[in-house]
């Protein structure tokens, strides 16, 4: 292959490209025999191709590649490393030291021990997911979760789908396909991943009717917009933002009164959803109980936000409406599996004793932890860090604020305590990058050229791992 004359390729590059071994030559190396036996020939072949192409691209890009690096014996370890990396799980646990309790990017809620045990119990064996043990015939997966949700909320019936967006979508499909749905302009929210309420509407074939203005919507706006084609009044809780100042919105009770007078469904999309009363951190968030008490026909909320359970969309409301949603063909496409049902059931069981729920469900415990406890934990962490890596950085324990996260309560700041790290010899960005490659991985937040580790979201028992990771990252 004469590459010296090719446009943009030097004689040296052409020589290196000729030196690249063929994939079959690599596979014949004795060093890869064990990997082929253990991992399978197909995976090793794909990895060999990837390594060859990576080196080829590096040569063409002008990288400093030596001929020795292209020897089959030198490339064989790279091939095995690539093959093993392909099998390594990419989803990994880490330490959330950001102070954002319901952190969407970091997996939202941490499950309670009872929920984790329930998942393990049903996932390692067959189960009665859709089998009625008493009757000895096929049953419904909904039966495992309906009673406890009804008991907790007082709703007529309940349904669980795979997330809250799915819950809203199913309600629209069931009751408003091809019909008009009236929503306030101030509630046409966008949630994570650019997923918007108008897009959900369009997917269901419901026709969006906007009323009011961005900052003010009145009951009369809804009333004027109702036509013979209207099927639903939809109230969407703006959980991830707040409009302040000259504002007005219609209470759910008033919307229910209007809707029922005109024979319309009233659906309340709560988003996060609150099932525990009396917690100061959640006092500004509307509860499921309030929406049901106001007479909403359907109320939807998430399982993995303020509830503190697995990802799920929970639907509660009047029995006839929930039955219609369960019978809709789309319900099968949106249903949850046995592991979600087990985790959710175990989480909800803790709510039967509210004090135990706050103590046992990590999300609620973190939201409820007081400033004194947090300062003590941050102080202990700071002392341990100074002892382990005092020469490589300066450490300070300070008061700060945490966030609820998960698109809930955007204006609420929770008093907290942080350990602030000012590294020496490296930038704070470099320290943060190194901590993303330690064991355990530690994710903090950067503020004013310091890395803050928030005690609120560091789980009990993780402190020693944080100290070891920071010591390693500081070098």
ROTOR-770799 format. One record per residue (C-alpha): x, y, z. Coordinates in steps of 0.02 Angstrom, whole numbers, padded with zeros to 5 digits, always signed. Example, Ala and Ser with C-alpha at 12.3 -4.5 7.8 and 13.67 -1.06 7.14 Angstrom:
<nodes>
+00615-00225+00390/+00684-00053+00357/
</nodes>
This chain:
<nodes>
+00000+00000+00000/+00089+00155-00059/+00019+00295+00050/+00165+00417+00036/+00088+00500-00116/-00091+00505-00044/-00157+00677-00003/-00127+00722+00180/-00034+00562+00227/+00153+00572+00259/+00277+00434+00222/+00293+00399+00408/+00105+00385+00428/+00097+00269+00278/+00230+00159+00355/+00136+00151+00521/-00027+00108+00432/+00062-00036+00341/+00128-00096+00509/-00046-00113+00584/-00081-00301+00605/-00237-00379+00535/-00374-00429+00655/-00347-00614+00619/-00163-00595+00660/-00208-00522+00829/-00330-00663+00866/-00192-00790+00841/-00087-00716+00981/-00067-00837+01128/-00098-00692+01247/-00279-00684+01188/-00319-00869+01199/-00381-00855+01378/-00489-00704+01338/-00567-00794+01190/-00609-00946+01298/-00679-00840+01440/-00765-00698+01349/-00810-00776+01182/-00729-00758+01012/-00859-00635+00946/-00827-00505+01082/-00638-00519+01063/-00653-00500+00873/-00756-00341+00895/-00632-00275+01022/-00484-00312+00907/-00567-00217+00766/-00601-00070+00882/-00420-00064+00941/-00353-00072+00763/-00471+00066+00707/-00427+00174+00857/-00242+00161+00818/-00274+00192+00633/-00371+00351+00675/-00231+00407+00791/-00101+00384+00655/-00203+00481+00528/-00231+00619+00657/-00044+00639+00678/-00030+00565+00852/+00140+00506+00911/+00123+00318+00883/+00279+00209+00885/+00303+00054+00780/+00331-00047+00939/+00154-00003+00995/+00088-00084+00836/+00167-00253+00869/+00034-00389+00895/+00110-00431+01065/+00091-00250+01118/-00087-00236+01053/-00152-00399+01128/-00170-00327+01305/-00265-00178+01233/-00385-00297+01147/-00417-00396+01307/-00439-00235+01406/-00567-00173+01279/-00661-00338+01283/-00672-00339+01473/-00724-00156+01475/-00867-00197+01357/-00935-00321+01484/-00912-00208+01635/-01076-00132+01698/-01087+00052+01657/-01218+00087+01791/-01124+00102+01955/-01159+00164+02131/-01079+00326+02188/-01079+00452+02330/-01196+00600+02305/-01112+00742+02399/-01201+00878+02299/-01334+00912+02429/-01473+00888+02300/-01581+00757+02384/-01686+00698+02236/-01549+00712+02104/-01619+00658+01936/-01448+00633+01856/-01390+00527+02003/-01540+00411+02008/-01666+00512+02110/-01721+00423+02268/-01620+00294+02363/-01727+00145+02412/-01761+00099+02592/-01683-00065+02654/-01856-00143+02656/-01883-00100+02473/-01714-00171+02422/-01750-00331+02517/-01919-00347+02432/-01839-00331+02260/-01712-00464+02300/-01846-00580+02368/-01952-00580+02210/-01819-00560+02076/-01719-00718+02115/-01865-00837+02091/-02031-00856+02005/-02173-00759+02086/-02362-00741+02083/-02351-00582+01979/-02507-00622+01878/-02566-00779+01966/-02710-00787+02089/-02653-00911+02222/-02825-00929+02300/-02915-00963+02137/-02773-01057+02053/-02789-00957+01893/-02725-00801+01808/-02734-00643+01911/-02687-00460+01889/-02523-00376+01934/-02623-00224+01989/-02692-00323+02135/-02524-00321+02224/-02519-00133+02243/-02697-00065+02234/-02753-00101+02412/-02608-00016+02500/-02620+00140+02391/-02808+00150+02421/-02780+00125+02608/-02651+00264+02617/-02740+00392+02508/-02924+00355+02531/-02947+00350+02342/-03077+00240+02261/-02949+00143+02160/-02767+00153+02104/-02653+00107+01960/-02464+00105+01938/-02374+00136+01772/-02191+00166+01733/-02179+00353+01771/-02287+00507+01798/-02277+00561+01616/-02348+00391+01570/-02486+00415+01698/-02538+00580+01620/-02524+00506+01446/-02637+00359+01492/-02767+00475+01567/-02769+00578+01407/-02781+00422+01297/-02922+00352+01402/-03031+00505+01424/-02981+00637+01296/-02918+00558+01135/-02975+00671+00992/-03056+00789+01117/-03008+00956+01192/-02910+00971+01355/-02901+01141+01438/-02738+01192+01524/-02675+01356+01594/-02534+01435+01494/-02436+01451+01655/-02438+01261+01674/-02371+01208+01504/-02214+01146+01588/-02058+01065+01521/-01987+00926+01628/-01817+00840+01613/-01749+00795+01443/-01852+00928+01351/-02012+00828+01382/-02158+00948+01374/-02341+00941+01421/-02395+00998+01245/-02292+00854+01172/-02378+00729+01286/-02545+00801+01232/-02502+00783+01048/-02445+00603+01074/-02614+00558+01147/-02708+00645+01005/-02793+00758+01132/-02815+00937+01076/-02730+01066+01187/-02830+01221+01228/-02727+01354+01316/-02812+01479+01431/-02758+01629+01533/-02586+01706+01527/-02415+01649+01586/-02435+01731+01756/-02623+01742+01782/-02762+01620+01745/-02938+01641+01814/-03086+01523+01829/-03178+01625+01698/-03040+01584+01573/-03078+01399+01590/-03266+01429+01584/-03256+01530+01423/-03149+01398+01337/-03268+01251+01367/-03354+01186+01210/-03450+01031+01159/-03280+00955+01113/-03204+00980+01285/-03170+00819+01382/-03053+00870+01522/-02987+01010+01631/-02805+00974+01671/-02715+01057+01815/-02525+01034+01810/-02424+01074+01965/-02275+01183+01916/-02158+01083+02026/-01994+01132+01942/-02019+01321+01936/-02115+01461+02020/-02195+01616+01948/-02192+01753+02079/-02259+01930+02087/-02419+01977+01996/-02494+01803+01984/-02658+01710+01997/-02703+01527+01979/-02861+01427+02003/-02869+01314+02156/-02906+01132+02119/-03069+01138+02218/-03136+01279+02108/-03084+01189+01950/-03169+01030+02010/-03330+01124+02045/-03331+01199+01870/-03284+01037+01786/-03416+00934+01871/-03550+01065+01839/-03510+01050+01654/-03490+00860+01654/-03301+00862+01626/-03159+00758+01694/-03039+00851+01809/-02862+00781+01817/-02726+00846+01933/-02547+00809+01883/-02454+00832+02047/-02284+00782+01979/-02185+00741+02136/-02326+00697+02254/-02322+00704+02445/-02390+00563+02552/-02329+00619+02723/-02393+00766+02822/-02305+00877+02948/-02130+00885+02870/-02068+01064+02867/-01966+01038+02708/-02123+00985+02613/-02246+01110+02684/-02258+01209+02521/-02289+01057+02411/-02471+01006+02378/-02514+00835+02445/-02607+00691+02364/-02734+00700+02506/-02777+00881+02467/-02810+00845+02283/-02921+00697+02320/-03014+00792+02456/-03048+00931+02331/-03136+00803+02220/-03014+00780+02076/-03067+00633+01968/-02887+00578+01935/-02727+00624+02027/-02556+00572+01960/-02384+00579+02043/-02211+00502+02041/-02146+00357+02143/-01962+00404+02143/-01968+00587+02192/-02038+00647+02358/-02117+00478+02388/-01943+00402+02401/-01977+00241+02307/-01938+00166+02135/-01975+00249+01969/-02162+00236+01943/-02314+00339+01898/-02453+00321+02026/-02632+00357+01977/-02769+00375+02108/-02949+00428+02092/-03127+00372+02071/-03154+00187+02046/-03243+00195+01878/-03108+00306+01803/-02963+00199+01864/-03051+00043+01798/-03065+00124+01627/-02880+00165+01628/-02833-00013+01679/-02938-00080+01536/-02860+00034+01404/-02742-00058+01284/-02605+00071+01317/-02600+00019+01500/-02508-00141+01451/-02373-00043+01361/-02347+00068+01514/-02356-00064+01650/-02220-00096+01780/-02127-00256+01819/-02119-00364+01975/-01966-00276+02045/-02048-00105+02037/-02206-00172+02116/-02108-00255+02256/-02005-00099+02293/-02156+00015+02287/-02262-00098+02397/-02123-00107+02529/-02098+00082+02522/-02283+00117+02542/-02295-00005+02687/-02179+00110+02785/-02303+00253+02760/-02430+00159+02865/-02326+00223+03012/-02275+00401+02961/-02138+00418+03093/-02059+00258+03030/-02072+00318+02850/-01974+00475+02891/-01841+00375+02983/-01826+00230+02860/-01852+00306+02687/-01686+00389+02640/-01765+00532+02541/-01877+00583+02685/-01739+00559+02815/-01621+00671+02716/-01754+00805+02693/-01795+00800+02879/-01618+00799+02952/-01582+00950+03060/-01441+01075+03048/-01359+01018+03210/-01345+00838+03153/-01278+00892+02984/-01146+01005+03061/-01087+00863+03172/-01072+00744+03025/-00984+00873+02916/-00865+00911+03059/-00820+00728+03080/-00791+00713+02894/-00681+00867+02891/-00576+00802+03036/-00551+00636+02948/-00505+00721+02784/-00377+00833+02868/-00297+00683+02952/-00289+00586+02789/-00239+00722+02665/-00206+00883+02760/-00048+00929+02664/-00131+00915+02494/-00276+01034+02525/-00356+01150+02651/-00520+01099+02728/-00660+01199+02809/-00828+01153+02881/-00961+01282+02846/-01147+01315+02843/-01230+01312+02673/-01394+01263+02590/-01455+01104+02506/-01590+01082+02373/-01737+00963+02366/-01711+00925+02180/-01811+00811+02067/-01907+00959+01996/-01988+00992+02165/-01990+01147+02276/-01867+01250+02172/-01866+01396+02294/-01841+01294+02453/-01667+01300+02528/-01626+01177+02666/-01495+01233+02794/-01349+01113+02787/-01164+01091+02827/-01027+01060+02700/-00845+01015+02701/-00758+01136+02582/-00598+01076+02497/-00469+01194+02421/-00341+01082+02333/-00158+01128+02321/-00062+01098+02161/-00215+01055+02056/-00371+01151+02008/-00539+01116+02088/-00602+01056+01918/-00460+00931+01911/-00503+00870+02086/-00685+00848+02037/-00632+00752+01880/-00518+00637+01980/-00658+00601+02104/-00764+00541+01958/-00633+00406+01932/-00605+00347+02111/-00678+00202+02207/-00803+00253+02268/-00846+00390+02144/-00886+00552+02236/-00989+00691+02157/-00987+00859+02246/-01026+01036+02193/-00902+01173+02146/-00925+01346+02219/-00798+01487+02215/-00650+01377+02170/-00687+01253+02308/-00764+01080+02305/-00908+01066+02428/-00958+00899+02501/-01132+00915+02574/-01165+00806+02726/-01352+00799+02692/-01339+00678+02546/-01189+00576+02602/-01271+00417+02663/-01226+00344+02833/-01078+00227+02813/-01009+00315+02658/-00893+00432+02753/-00742+00317+02755/-00757+00291+02567/-00765+00479+02540/-00606+00504+02642/-00514+00369+02544/-00573+00438+02377/-00523+00617+02417/-00352+00560+02480/-00325+00463+02317/-00386+00608+02209/-00271+00732+02296/-00127+00616+02255/
</nodes>
